[in-house]
């Protein structure tokens, strides 16, 4: 019996290394297979092109795990004055899907999209169902009078296109500055991506749900941030914040220039200077792309302070979190400036 038991144990011990070999080999086989599958999935991702950083951010969030969209207006460039680069033209030619706000904002894209993006699915997000659209403000502190103001070289070069964003569709195109509009645009982005790339539909839809939840939380956060100062008026560089105002009840009392392509003349600057004086203690905000010297002239001799707002995310790094950084940055800048002691 002892001999038989000992022989059985010996045979079992001899078999154990043999049994262990397949178990150890499995990860070595699986890891390359998973890597290969991941590589194939990335290679199969559709080529997606976006116009500006806020839109790129929303598309990036929905495409996470599938691919990375390309961005046209990168760095500190502005869609108001952008000139298409050869690399941008190539991206448009290769794109399967293109997202932009629409001709009212990115006028420089209108003709190239007709010529280069004819094979792509092109989504103008200013057509998204459920958007709140606000008309341009005119008159008073939001519209320069015909006082012989000089115009910038960019406006002279573009001629009538310089005010294109104020003519096309008769609504303010800075739609993303209301998180509820961002939700509406995200829904259209998701529908467009699912139609163009049904193989990754479940990923797009799951990411869209997560994004929608984050936008809901962001909306509540900004409302709380701005509540203590929402009755204090301030002046902005150009009239880009109407959707933010409308959503959160803050008070923008006027803009230095109605269009970022237009350099305000002496009479316009004097008019805003008087307005700041009439309002009492307030803030005047410049933007990263534009000359801050004008703001210094506007607030000279008044109790007003200066700050910086960045509605098009010129100073922010592109990516899925950019939209949230952008909106929090505007809310915090407004609160910080307006909360200062006069």
MARTI-334908 format. One line per 8 residues: number of its first residue (from 1); their letters; for each residue x, y, z of N, C-alpha, C. Coordinates in steps of 0.2 Angstrom, whole numbers, padded with zeros to 4 digits, always signed. Each point is the difference from the previous one (the first is absolute). Layout:
<nodes>
NUM = A = X/Y/Z/X/Y/Z/X/Y/Z ~ ...
</nodes>
This chain:
<nodes>
1 = XXXXXXXX = +0004/-0006/+0000/-0004/+0006/+0000/+0004/+0006/+0000 ~ +0006/+0000/+0004/+0004/+0006/+0001/+0003/+0001/-0007 ~ +0002/-0006/-0003/+0004/+0001/-0007/-0005/+0003/-0005 ~ -0006/-0003/+0000/-0005/+0002/-0005/-0001/+0008/+0001 ~ -0001/+0002/+0007/-0002/+0007/+0001/+0006/+0004/-0002 ~ +0006/-0002/+0002/+0006/+0004/-0002/+0001/+0001/-0008 ~ -0001/-0006/-0003/+0000/+0001/-0008/-0005/+0005/-0002 ~ -0006/-0001/+0003/-0005/+0005/-0003/+0002/+0007/+0001
9 = XXXXXXXX = +0002/+0002/+0006/+0003/+0007/+0002/+0005/+0002/-0005 ~ +0005/-0005/-0001/+0006/+0002/-0005/-0003/+0002/-0007 ~ -0005/-0005/-0002/-0002/+0002/-0007/-0004/+0006/+0000 ~ -0004/+0002/+0005/-0003/+0007/+0001/+0005/+0005/-0001 ~ +0005/+0000/+0004/+0005/+0005/+0000/+0004/+0001/-0006 ~ +0001/-0006/-0004/+0003/+0001/-0006/-0005/+0003/-0005 ~ -0006/-0001/+0001/-0005/+0004/-0005/-0001/+0007/+0001 ~ +0001/+0002/+0006/-0001/+0007/+0002/+0003/+0005/-0005
17 = XXXXXXXX = +0007/+0000/-0001/+0003/+0005/-0004/-0004/+0000/-0007 ~ -0001/-0006/-0003/-0004/-0001/-0006/-0006/+0004/+0000 ~ -0004/-0001/+0005/-0007/+0004/+0001/+0001/+0007/+0000 ~ +0006/+0002/+0003/+0001/+0007/+0001/+0002/+0004/-0006 ~ +0003/-0003/-0005/+0002/+0003/-0006/-0005/+0004/-0004 ~ -0006/-0004/-0001/-0005/+0004/-0004/-0003/+0006/+0004 ~ +0000/-0001/+0007/-0003/+0006/+0004/+0005/+0006/-0001 ~ +0006/-0001/+0000/+0005/+0005/+0000/+0000/+0003/-0007
25 = XXXXXXXX = -0001/-0004/-0005/+0000/+0002/-0007/-0006/+0004/-0002 ~ -0005/+0000/+0003/-0006/+0003/-0002/+0000/+0008/+0000 ~ +0003/+0003/+0005/+0001/+0007/+0000/+0005/+0002/-0006 ~ +0005/-0004/-0001/+0005/+0002/-0005/-0004/+0000/-0007 ~ -0005/-0004/-0001/-0004/+0000/-0006/-0005/+0005/+0000 ~ -0003/+0001/+0005/-0006/+0005/+0001/+0002/+0007/-0001 ~ +0006/+0002/+0003/+0002/+0007/+0000/+0002/+0002/-0007 ~ +0003/-0003/-0005/+0001/+0002/-0006/-0006/+0000/-0004
33 = XXXXXXXX = -0005/-0005/+0001/-0006/+0000/-0003/-0004/+0007/+0001 ~ +0000/+0001/+0007/-0004/+0006/+0002/+0003/+0007/-0003 ~ +0007/+0000/+0000/+0003/+0006/-0003/-0001/+0000/-0007 ~ +0000/-0006/-0004/-0002/+0000/-0007/-0007/+0003/-0001 ~ -0005/-0003/+0004/-0007/+0003/-0001/+0000/+0007/+0002 ~ +0003/+0003/+0005/+0000/+0007/+0001/+0003/+0004/-0006 ~ +0005/-0003/-0003/+0003/+0004/-0005/-0005/+0000/-0006 ~ -0003/-0006/-0002/-0005/+0000/-0005/-0006/+0005/+0001
41 = XXXXXXXX = -0002/+0000/+0007/-0005/+0005/+0001/+0001/+0007/-0001 ~ +0006/+0002/+0002/+0003/+0007/-0001/+0000/+0001/-0008 ~ +0003/-0005/-0003/+0000/+0001/-0007/-0006/+0001/-0004 ~ -0005/-0003/+0003/-0007/+0000/-0003/-0004/+0006/+0002 ~ +0002/+0004/+0005/-0003/+0006/+0002/-0001/+0005/-0006 ~ -0006/+0003/-0001/-0001/+0005/-0005/+0004/+0006/+0001 ~ +0002/+0003/-0006/+0004/+0007/+0000/-0006/+0005/+0002 ~ +0001/+0003/+0005/-0005/+0005/+0003/+0004/+0007/+0000
49 = XXXXXXXX = -0003/+0005/-0003/+0003/+0007/+0001/-0005/+0005/+0003 ~ +0003/+0004/+0005/-0004/+0005/+0003/+0003/+0007/-0001 ~ -0004/+0005/+0000/+0002/+0007/-0001/+0003/+0003/+0005 ~ -0003/+0001/+0006/+0003/+0004/+0006/+0000/-0004/+0006 ~ +0004/+0002/+0005/+0002/-0004/+0006/-0007/-0002/+0004 ~ -0004/+0004/+0001/-0006/-0002/+0004/-0004/-0006/-0003 ~ -0001/+0000/-0007/-0003/-0005/-0003/+0005/-0006/+0000 ~ +0006/+0001/-0001/+0005/-0006/+0000/+0000/-0003/+0007
57 = XXXXXXXX = -0001/+0003/+0005/-0001/-0002/+0007/-0006/-0005/+0000 ~ -0006/+0002/-0002/-0006/-0004/+0001/+0001/-0006/-0005 ~ +0003/+0001/-0006/+0001/-0006/-0004/+0005/-0005/+0003 ~ +0005/+0003/+0003/+0005/-0005/+0003/-0002/-0004/+0006 ~ -0005/+0003/+0004/-0003/-0003/+0005/-0004/-0006/-0002 ~ -0004/+0001/-0006/-0004/-0005/-0002/+0004/-0006/-0004 ~ +0006/+0002/-0003/+0004/-0005/-0004/+0005/-0004/+0005 ~ +0000/+0002/+0006/+0005/-0004/+0004/+0000/-0007/+0000
65 = XXXXXXXX = +0005/-0003/-0001/+0000/-0008/-0001/+0000/-0002/-0007 ~ -0002/+0005/-0005/+0000/-0002/-0007/+0005/+0004/-0004 ~ +0001/+0006/+0001/+0005/+0004/-0004/+0000/+0007/+0003 ~ +0004/+0004/-0004/+0002/+0007/+0002/-0002/+0005/-0006 ~ -0005/+0004/+0001/-0002/+0005/-0005/+0006/+0005/-0002 ~ +0000/+0002/-0006/+0005/+0005/-0001/-0003/+0007/+0001 ~ +0004/+0005/+0001/-0002/+0007/+0001/+0003/+0005/-0005 ~ -0004/+0004/-0002/+0002/+0005/-0005/+0003/+0006/+0003
73 = XXXXXXXX = -0004/+0004/+0004/+0002/+0006/+0003/+0003/-0001/+0007 ~ +0007/-0001/+0000/+0003/-0002/+0006/+0004/+0005/+0003 ~ +0003/-0001/+0005/+0004/+0006/+0004/-0004/+0005/+0002 ~ +0003/+0006/-0001/-0004/+0007/+0002/-0003/+0003/-0006 ~ -0001/-0004/-0006/-0003/+0003/-0006/-0008/+0001/+0002 ~ -0003/+0004/-0004/-0007/+0002/+0001/-0004/-0002/-0007 ~ -0006/-0003/+0001/-0003/-0002/-0006/-0003/+0007/-0004 ~ +0000/+0005/+0003/-0002/+0007/-0003/+0005/+0002/-0005
81 = XXXXXXXX = +0007/-0002/+0001/+0005/+0003/-0005/+0004/-0006/-0003 ~ -0002/-0006/+0001/+0004/-0006/-0002/+0001/-0001/-0007 ~ +0006/-0002/-0003/+0001/-0001/-0007/+0002/-0008/+0000 ~ -0003/-0003/-0004/+0001/-0008/-0001/+0007/-0001/-0002 ~ +0003/-0005/+0003/+0007/-0002/-0002/-0001/-0006/-0004 ~ +0006/-0002/-0004/+0000/-0006/-0004/-0002/-0006/+0004 ~ +0003/-0001/+0006/-0001/-0006/+0004/-0008/+0000/+0002 ~ -0003/+0005/+0001/-0007/+0000/+0001/-0004/-0002/-0006
89 = XXXXXXXX = +0002/+0002/-0006/-0003/-0002/-0006/+0000/-0007/-0001 ~ +0006/-0003/+0001/+0001/-0007/-0001/-0004/-0004/+0005 ~ -0001/+0002/+0006/-0004/-0003/+0005/-0007/+0000/-0002 ~ -0003/+0005/-0003/-0007/+0001/-0002/-0001/-0005/-0006 ~ +0005/-0001/-0004/+0000/-0004/-0006/-0001/-0008/+0003 ~ +0004/-0001/+0005/+0000/-0007/+0002/-0006/-0002/+0005 ~ -0003/+0005/+0003/-0005/-0001/+0005/-0006/-0004/-0002 ~ -0002/-0004/+0004/-0007/-0003/+0000/-0005/+0004/+0003
97 = XXXXXXXX = +0001/+0003/+0005/-0005/+0004/+0004/+0004/+0007/+0001 ~ -0004/+0005/-0001/+0002/+0007/+0002/-0005/+0004/+0004 ~ +0002/+0002/+0006/-0004/+0004/+0004/+0002/+0008/+0001 ~ -0004/+0004/-0001/+0001/+0007/+0001/-0006/+0003/+0003 ~ +0000/+0007/+0002/-0006/+0003/+0003/-0004/+0002/-0006 ~ +0003/+0003/-0005/-0004/+0002/-0006/+0003/+0006/-0004 ~ -0003/+0002/-0005/+0003/+0006/-0004/+0000/+0006/+0004 ~ -0005/+0001/+0005/+0000/+0006/+0003/+0006/+0001/+0005
105 = XXXXXXXX = +0004/-0005/+0002/+0006/+0001/+0004/+0006/-0001/-0004 ~ +0000/-0006/-0004/+0007/-0002/-0003/-0002/+0002/-0008 ~ +0000/+0006/-0001/-0001/+0002/-0007/+0005/-0003/-0005 ~ +0006/+0000/+0003/+0006/-0002/-0004/-0001/-0008/-0003 ~ -0004/-0003/+0003/-0001/-0007/-0001/-0005/-0002/-0006 ~ -0004/+0005/-0001/-0006/-0001/-0004/+0001/-0003/-0007 ~ +0005/+0004/-0004/+0002/-0002/-0006/+0004/-0006/+0000 ~ +0005/-0001/+0004/+0004/-0006/+0000/-0004/-0006/+0002
113 = XXXXXXXX = -0005/+0000/+0004/-0004/-0006/+0001/-0004/-0002/-0006 ~ -0002/+0005/-0004/-0003/-0002/-0006/+0004/-0003/-0005 ~ +0007/+0002/+0000/+0005/-0003/-0005/+0003/-0006/+0002 ~ +0002/+0000/+0007/+0004/-0005/+0002/-0003/-0006/+0005 ~ -0006/+0002/+0003/-0003/-0004/+0004/-0006/-0004/-0003 ~ -0001/+0000/-0007/-0006/-0002/-0003/-0001/-0008/+0001 ~ +0005/-0004/+0002/-0001/-0007/+0001/-0001/-0001/+0008 ~ +0000/+0005/+0004/-0001/-0001/+0007/-0007/+0001/+0002
121 = XXXXXXXX = -0002/-0002/+0006/-0006/+0002/+0003/+0002/+0006/+0004 ~ -0004/+0006/-0002/+0002/+0006/+0003/-0006/+0002/+0005 ~ +0002/+0001/+0006/-0005/+0002/+0005/+0001/+0007/+0002 ~ -0005/+0005/-0002/+0000/+0007/+0003/-0004/+0000/+0007 ~ +0004/+0000/+0005/-0003/+0000/+0007/-0005/+0005/+0002 ~ +0000/+0006/-0004/-0005/+0005/+0001/-0007/-0002/-0002 ~ -0001/-0006/-0003/-0006/-0003/-0002/-0002/-0006/+0005 ~ +0003/-0001/+0005/-0001/-0005/+0005/-0007/+0001/+0003
129 = XXXXXXXX = -0005/-0005/+0000/-0006/+0001/+0003/+0000/+0002/+0007 ~ -0004/+0004/+0003/+0000/+0002/+0007/+0004/+0006/+0002 ~ +0004/+0003/-0005/+0004/+0005/+0002/-0004/+0007/+0001 ~ +0003/+0003/+0005/-0003/+0007/+0002/+0005/+0005/-0005 ~ -0004/+0004/-0004/+0004/+0004/-0004/-0003/+0007/+0002 ~ +0005/+0005/+0001/-0001/+0007/+0002/+0002/+0005/-0006 ~ -0005/+0005/-0001/+0002/+0004/-0006/+0006/+0005/+0003 ~ +0003/+0003/-0005/+0006/+0004/+0001/-0003/+0007/+0003
137 = XXXXXXXX = +0003/+0002/+0005/-0002/+0006/+0003/+0003/+0006/-0004 ~ -0005/+0005/+0000/+0002/+0006/-0004/-0002/+0006/+0004 ~ +0004/+0006/-0001/-0001/+0006/+0003/+0003/+0001/+0006 ~ +0001/+0006/+0002/+0003/+0002/+0007/+0007/-0003/+0001 ~ +0001/-0003/+0005/+0007/-0002/+0002/+0002/-0006/-0003 ~ -0004/-0003/-0004/+0001/-0006/-0004/+0002/+0001/-0007 ~ -0002/+0005/-0003/+0001/+0002/-0007/+0003/+0006/-0001 ~ +0006/+0000/-0003/+0003/+0007/-0002/-0004/+0004/-0004
145 = XXXXXXXX = +0000/+0007/+0001/-0003/+0004/-0004/+0004/+0002/-0006 ~ -0003/+0002/-0005/+0004/+0002/-0007/+0004/+0006/+0002 ~ +0006/-0001/+0003/+0004/+0006/+0002/+0006/+0001/-0003 ~ +0001/-0004/-0006/+0006/+0000/-0004/+0006/-0004/+0003 ~ -0002/-0005/+0004/+0005/-0004/+0003/+0004/-0003/-0005 ~ +0007/-0001/+0002/+0004/-0004/-0005/-0001/-0007/+0001 ~ +0002/-0004/-0006/-0001/-0007/+0000/+0007/-0003/+0000 ~ +0000/-0006/+0002/+0006/-0004/+0000/+0002/-0002/-0007
153 = XXXXXXXX = +0006/-0002/-0001/+0003/-0003/-0006/-0004/-0006/-0002 ~ -0002/-0004/+0005/-0003/-0006/-0001/-0007/+0001/-0003 ~ -0003/+0005/+0002/-0007/+0002/-0002/+0000/+0003/-0007 ~ +0005/+0004/-0002/+0001/+0002/-0006/+0002/-0005/-0005 ~ +0004/-0005/+0002/+0001/-0006/-0005/-0006/-0004/-0001 ~ -0004/-0001/+0005/-0006/-0004/-0001/-0006/+0003/-0003 ~ +0000/+0007/+0000/-0005/+0004/-0002/-0007/-0002/+0003 ~ -0005/-0002/-0003/-0006/-0001/+0003/+0000/-0006/+0004
161 = XXXXXXXX = +0005/-0004/-0001/+0000/-0006/+0004/+0002/+0001/+0008 ~ +0002/+0006/+0001/+0002/+0002/+0007/-0006/+0000/+0004 ~ -0005/+0002/-0002/-0006/+0000/+0004/-0005/-0006/-0002 ~ +0003/-0005/-0003/-0004/-0006/-0002/-0004/-0003/+0006 ~ +0004/-0001/+0005/-0003/-0003/+0006/-0006/+0003/+0003 ~ -0001/+0007/-0002/-0005/+0004/+0003/-0006/+0000/-0005 ~ +0001/-0002/-0006/-0005/+0000/-0006/-0003/-0007/-0001 ~ +0003/-0005/+0001/-0002/-0007/-0002/-0005/-0002/+0005
169 = XXXXXXXX = -0006/-0001/-0001/-0005/-0003/+0004/-0002/+0004/+0006 ~ +0003/+0006/+0001/-0003/+0005/+0004/+0000/-0002/+0008 ~ +0004/-0005/+0002/+0001/-0002/+0007/+0007/+0000/+0002 ~ +0001/+0001/+0006/+0007/-0001/+0003/+0002/-0007/+0000 ~ +0006/-0001/-0003/+0003/-0006/-0001/+0004/-0003/+0005 ~ +0001/+0003/+0006/+0004/-0002/+0005/-0004/-0005/+0005 ~ -0003/-0005/-0004/-0005/-0004/+0003/+0002/-0005/+0006 ~ +0006/-0002/+0000/+0003/-0004/+0005/+0001/+0003/+0007
177 = XXXXXXXX = -0001/+0006/+0000/+0001/+0003/+0007/-0006/-0001/+0005 ~ -0005/-0004/-0002/-0005/-0002/+0004/+0000/-0008/+0000 ~ +0001/-0003/+0006/+0001/-0007/+0000/-0006/-0004/-0003 ~ -0006/+0003/+0000/-0006/-0003/-0002/+0001/-0001/-0008 ~ +0003/+0005/-0003/+0001/+0000/-0007/+0006/-0005/-0002 ~ +0005/-0001/+0005/+0005/-0005/-0001/-0003/-0007/+0000 ~ -0005/-0001/+0004/-0004/-0006/+0000/-0003/-0001/-0006 ~ -0004/+0005/-0003/-0003/-0001/-0007/+0005/-0002/-0005
185 = XXXXXXXX = +0006/+0004/+0000/+0005/-0002/-0005/+0003/-0007/+0001 ~ +0001/-0002/+0006/+0002/-0006/+0001/-0004/-0006/-0002 ~ -0007/+0001/+0000/-0005/-0004/-0002/+0001/-0001/-0008 ~ +0001/+0006/-0003/+0001/-0001/-0008/+0006/-0003/-0002 ~ +0005/+0002/+0004/+0007/-0003/-0001/-0001/-0008/+0000 ~ -0003/-0002/+0006/-0001/-0008/+0001/-0004/-0003/-0006 ~ -0005/+0003/-0002/-0004/-0003/-0005/+0004/+0000/-0007 ~ +0004/+0005/-0001/+0004/+0000/-0006/+0005/-0005/+0000
193 = XXXXXXXX = +0004/-0001/+0005/+0005/-0005/+0001/-0003/-0007/-0001 ~ -0005/-0001/+0004/-0003/-0007/-0001/-0002/-0001/-0007 ~ -0003/+0004/-0004/-0002/-0001/-0007/+0006/-0001/-0004 ~ +0006/+0003/+0001/+0006/+0000/-0004/+0004/-0006/+0002 ~ -0001/-0003/+0007/+0004/-0005/+0002/-0004/-0004/+0005 ~ -0005/-0004/-0003/-0004/-0004/+0004/+0004/-0006/+0004 ~ +0006/-0002/-0002/+0003/-0005/+0004/+0002/+0002/+0007 ~ +0001/+0007/+0001/+0002/+0003/+0006/-0006/+0003/+0004
201 = XXXXXXXX = -0006/-0001/-0002/-0006/+0003/+0002/-0001/+0000/+0008 ~ +0001/-0006/+0003/-0001/-0001/+0007/+0005/+0005/+0004 ~ +0006/+0000/-0003/+0005/+0004/+0004/-0002/+0008/-0001 ~ -0002/+0002/-0006/-0002/+0007/+0000/-0006/+0001/+0004 ~ -0004/-0004/+0001/-0006/+0001/+0004/+0001/+0000/+0007 ~ +0005/-0004/+0002/+0001/-0001/+0007/+0004/+0007/+0002 ~ +0005/+0002/-0004/+0004/+0006/+0001/-0005/+0006/+0000 ~ -0005/+0000/-0004/-0005/+0006/-0001/-0004/+0000/+0007
209 = XXXXXXXX = -0002/-0005/+0003/-0003/+0000/+0006/+0004/+0002/+0006 ~ +0006/-0002/+0000/+0005/+0003/+0005/+0001/+0007/-0001 ~ +0001/+0003/-0006/+0001/+0007/-0001/-0007/+0004/+0002 ~ -0005/-0003/-0002/-0007/+0004/+0002/+0000/+0000/+0008 ~ +0002/-0005/+0003/+0000/+0001/+0008/+0005/+0005/+0002 ~ +0006/+0000/-0003/+0005/+0005/+0002/-0003/+0007/-0001 ~ -0003/+0001/-0006/-0003/+0007/-0002/-0005/+0002/+0005 ~ -0004/-0005/+0003/-0005/+0002/+0005/+0003/+0002/+0006
217 = XXXXXXXX = +0005/-0003/+0002/+0004/+0002/+0006/+0003/+0006/-0001 ~ +0003/+0002/-0005/+0003/+0006/-0002/-0004/+0006/+0000 ~ -0006/-0001/-0002/-0005/+0005/+0000/-0002/+0002/+0007 ~ -0001/-0005/+0004/-0002/+0002/+0007/+0006/+0003/+0004 ~ +0006/-0002/-0002/+0006/+0003/+0003/+0001/+0008/-0002 ~ -0001/+0001/-0006/+0001/+0007/-0003/-0005/+0004/+0003 ~ -0006/-0002/+0001/-0006/+0004/+0003/+0002/+0002/+0007 ~ +0003/-0005/+0004/+0002/+0002/+0007/+0006/+0005/+0000
225 = XXXXXXXX = +0005/-0001/-0005/+0005/+0004/+0000/-0002/+0007/-0001 ~ -0004/+0001/-0005/-0002/+0007/-0002/-0005/+0003/+0004 ~ -0004/-0003/+0004/-0006/+0003/+0004/+0002/+0006/+0004 ~ +0006/+0000/+0004/+0001/+0006/+0004/+0001/+0006/-0004 ~ +0002/+0000/-0006/+0002/+0006/-0004/-0005/+0001/-0006 ~ -0005/-0003/-0001/-0004/+0000/-0006/-0003/+0007/-0001 ~ -0001/+0004/+0005/-0003/+0006/-0001/+0005/+0006/-0001 ~ +0006/-0002/+0000/+0005/+0006/-0001/+0002/+0000/-0008
233 = XXXXXXXX = -0001/+0006/-0003/+0001/+0001/-0007/+0008/+0000/-0002 ~ +0001/-0002/-0006/+0007/+0000/-0002/+0000/+0001/-0008 ~ +0006/+0002/-0003/+0001/+0001/-0007/+0005/-0005/-0003 ~ -0002/-0003/-0006/+0004/-0005/-0003/+0004/+0003/-0006 ~ +0005/-0003/-0003/+0004/+0003/-0005/-0005/-0001/-0007 ~ -0003/-0006/-0001/-0005/+0000/-0005/-0006/-0004/+0002 ~ -0005/+0001/-0004/-0007/-0003/+0003/+0000/-0007/-0002 ~ +0003/-0004/+0004/+0001/-0008/-0001/-0004/-0004/+0006
241 = XXXXXXXX = -0002/+0004/+0005/-0002/-0004/+0006/-0008/+0000/+0001 ~ -0004/+0001/-0005/-0007/+0001/+0001/-0003/-0007/+0003 ~ +0002/-0005/-0002/-0002/-0007/+0002/+0001/-0001/+0007 ~ +0006/+0001/+0002/+0002/+0000/+0007/-0004/+0004/+0004 ~ -0001/+0006/-0002/-0004/+0005/+0004/-0007/-0003/+0001 ~ -0003/-0002/-0006/-0007/-0002/+0000/-0001/-0006/+0005 ~ +0005/-0005/+0000/-0001/-0006/+0004/+0001/+0002/+0007 ~ +0004/+0005/+0002/+0002/+0000/+0007/-0002/+0007/+0003
249 = XXXXXXXX = -0003/+0004/-0004/-0003/+0006/+0003/+0005/+0006/+0002 ~ +0006/-0001/-0003/+0005/+0006/+0001/-0001/+0006/-0004 ~ +0003/+0005/+0001/-0002/+0007/-0003/+0006/+0002/-0004 ~ +0000/-0001/-0006/+0005/+0003/-0005/-0003/+0007/-0002 ~ +0003/+0005/+0001/-0003/+0007/-0001/+0002/+0003/-0007 ~ +0005/-0003/-0003/+0002/+0002/-0007/+0007/-0003/-0002 ~ +0001/+0001/-0006/+0007/-0002/-0003/+0004/+0005/-0003 ~ +0006/+0000/+0000/+0005/+0005/-0003/-0001/+0000/-0007
257 = XXXXXXXX = -0001/-0006/-0003/-0001/+0000/-0008/-0005/-0006/-0001 ~ -0004/+0001/-0005/-0005/-0005/-0001/+0003/-0006/-0004 ~ +0006/+0001/-0004/+0003/-0005/-0004/+0007/+0000/+0002 ~ +0003/-0006/+0001/+0007/+0000/+0002/+0005/+0002/-0006 ~ -0003/+0001/-0006/+0004/+0002/-0006/+0000/+0008/+0000 ~ -0004/+0003/+0004/+0000/+0007/-0001/+0003/+0004/+0006 ~ +0005/+0004/-0002/+0004/+0004/+0005/-0005/+0006/+0002 ~ -0002/+0001/+0006/-0004/+0006/+0002/+0004/+0006/+0000
265 = XXXXXXXX = -0003/+0005/-0003/+0003/+0007/+0000/-0001/+0004/+0006 ~ +0003/+0006/+0000/+0000/+0004/+0006/-0007/+0001/+0003 ~ -0005/+0002/-0004/-0006/+0001/+0002/-0004/-0006/+0004 ~ +0002/-0006/-0003/-0003/-0006/+0003/+0003/-0001/+0007 ~ +0007/+0001/+0000/+0003/-0001/+0007/-0003/+0005/+0005 ~ -0001/+0006/-0002/-0002/+0005/+0004/-0007/-0002/+0003 ~ -0004/-0002/-0005/-0007/-0002/+0002/+0000/-0006/+0005 ~ +0004/-0005/-0001/+0000/-0005/+0005/+0003/+0002/+0007
273 = XXXXXXXX = +0005/+0005/-0001/+0003/+0003/+0006/-0005/+0003/+0004 ~ -0005/+0004/-0003/-0005/+0003/+0003/-0005/-0005/+0004 ~ -0001/-0005/-0004/-0005/-0006/+0002/+0003/-0003/+0007 ~ +0007/-0001/+0000/+0003/-0003/+0006/-0001/+0005/+0006 ~ +0001/+0006/-0001/-0001/+0005/+0005/-0007/+0000/+0002 ~ -0005/+0000/-0004/-0007/+0000/+0002/-0002/-0006/+0004 ~ +0003/-0006/-0001/-0001/-0006/+0003/+0003/+0000/+0007 ~ +0004/+0004/+0001/+0004/-0001/+0007/+0005/-0005/+0000
281 = XXXXXXXX = +0002/-0003/+0005/+0005/-0005/+0001/-0002/-0006/-0004 ~ +0004/-0003/-0005/-0002/-0005/-0004/+0007/-0003/-0003 ~ -0001/-0005/-0004/+0006/-0003/-0004/+0000/+0001/-0007 ~ +0006/+0001/-0003/+0000/+0000/-0008/+0005/-0006/-0002 ~ -0003/-0004/-0004/+0004/-0006/-0002/+0003/+0000/-0007 ~ +0006/-0002/+0000/+0003/-0001/-0007/+0000/-0007/-0001 ~ +0003/-0002/-0006/+0001/-0007/-0002/+0007/-0001/-0002 ~ +0003/-0006/+0000/+0007/-0002/-0001/+0002/+0002/-0007
289 = XXXXXXXX = -0004/+0000/-0005/+0002/+0001/-0007/+0001/+0008/-0001 ~ -0003/+0004/+0004/-0001/+0007/-0002/+0004/+0005/+0005 ~ +0002/+0006/-0003/+0004/+0005/+0003/-0003/+0002/+0007 ~ +0003/-0001/+0006/-0003/+0002/+0006/+0001/+0007/+0001 ~ +0004/+0004/-0004/+0001/+0007/+0001/-0007/+0004/+0000 ~ -0005/-0003/-0004/-0006/+0004/-0001/-0004/+0000/+0007 ~ +0000/-0006/+0003/-0003/-0001/+0007/+0003/+0005/+0005 ~ +0007/+0001/+0000/+0003/+0005/+0004/-0003/+0007/-0001
297 = XXXXXXXX = -0001/+0002/-0006/-0002/+0006/-0002/-0008/+0001/+0002 ~ -0004/-0005/-0001/-0007/+0000/+0002/-0001/+0001/+0008 ~ +0005/-0003/+0004/-0001/+0000/+0007/+0004/+0005/+0004 ~ +0004/+0004/-0004/+0004/+0005/+0003/-0004/+0006/+0003 ~ +0001/+0001/+0006/-0004/+0005/+0004/-0006/-0002/+0003 ~ -0002/-0007/-0001/-0006/-0002/+0003/+0002/-0005/+0006 ~ -0006/-0003/+0003/+0001/-0004/+0005/+0000/-0008/-0002 ~ +0000/+0000/-0007/+0000/-0007/-0003/+0006/-0004/+0000
305 = XXXXXXXX = +0000/-0006/+0000/+0006/-0004/+0000/+0000/-0004/-0007 ~ +0005/-0003/-0001/+0001/-0004/-0007/+0001/-0008/+0002 ~ -0003/-0003/-0005/+0001/-0008/+0001/+0001/-0003/-0007 ~ +0000/-0006/-0001/+0001/-0004/-0006/-0005/-0005/-0001 ~ -0004/+0000/-0005/-0004/-0006/-0002/+0002/-0003/-0007 ~ -0001/-0007/+0000/+0003/-0003/-0006/-0006/-0005/-0003 ~ -0005/+0003/-0004/-0006/-0003/-0002/+0002/-0006/-0005 ~ +0005/+0001/-0004/+0002/-0005/-0005/+0006/-0005/+0002
313 = XXXXXXXX = +0002/+0001/+0007/+0005/-0005/+0002/+0007/+0001/-0003 ~ +0001/+0006/-0002/+0007/+0001/-0003/+0006/-0002/+0004 ~ -0001/+0001/+0007/+0006/-0002/+0004/+0000/-0007/+0003 ~ -0005/-0004/-0002/-0001/-0007/+0003/+0002/-0005/-0005 ~ +0003/-0006/+0003/+0002/-0005/-0004/-0006/-0004/-0002 ~ +0000/-0002/-0007/-0006/-0004/-0002/-0001/-0007/+0003 ~ -0006/-0002/+0000/-0001/-0007/+0003/-0007/+0000/+0003 ~ -0002/-0006/+0002/-0007/-0001/+0003/-0002/+0004/+0006
321 = XXXXXXXX = +0005/+0002/+0004/-0001/+0004/+0006/+0000/+0007/-0001 ~ +0002/+0002/-0006/+0000/+0008/-0002/-0006/+0003/+0001 ~ -0006/-0002/-0002/-0006/+0003/+0001/-0002/+0002/+0007 ~ +0002/-0005/+0005/-0002/+0001/+0007/+0005/+0006/+0003 ~ +0007/-0001/-0002/+0004/+0005/+0002/-0002/+0007/-0003 ~ -0002/+0001/-0006/-0002/+0006/-0003/-0006/+0003/+0004 ~ -0005/-0004/+0001/-0006/+0003/+0004/+0002/+0002/+0007 ~ +0003/-0004/+0003/+0002/+0001/+0007/+0005/+0007/+0000
329 = XXXXXXXX = +0004/+0000/-0005/+0004/+0006/+0000/-0003/+0007/-0001 ~ -0006/+0000/-0004/-0004/+0006/-0001/-0003/+0001/+0007 ~ -0003/-0005/+0003/-0004/+0001/+0006/+0004/+0003/+0006 ~ +0006/-0003/+0000/+0005/+0002/+0006/+0003/+0007/-0002 ~ +0001/+0001/-0006/+0003/+0007/-0002/-0005/+0006/+0002 ~ -0006/-0002/-0002/-0006/+0005/+0002/+0000/+0001/+0007 ~ -0001/-0005/+0004/-0001/+0000/+0007/+0006/+0003/+0003 ~ +0006/-0001/-0002/+0006/+0002/+0004/+0001/+0008/-0001
337 = XXXXXX = -0002/+0002/-0007/+0001/+0007/-0001/-0006/+0004/+0004 ~ -0006/-0002/-0001/-0005/+0004/+0003/-0001/-0001/+0008 ~ +0004/-0005/+0003/+0000/+0000/+0007/+0005/+0004/+0003 ~ +0005/+0003/-0004/+0005/+0004/+0003/-0003/+0007/+0003 ~ +0003/+0002/+0005/-0002/+0006/+0004/+0001/+0006/-0005 ~ -0004/+0004/+0000/+0000/+0006/-0005/+0005/+0005/+0003
</nodes>
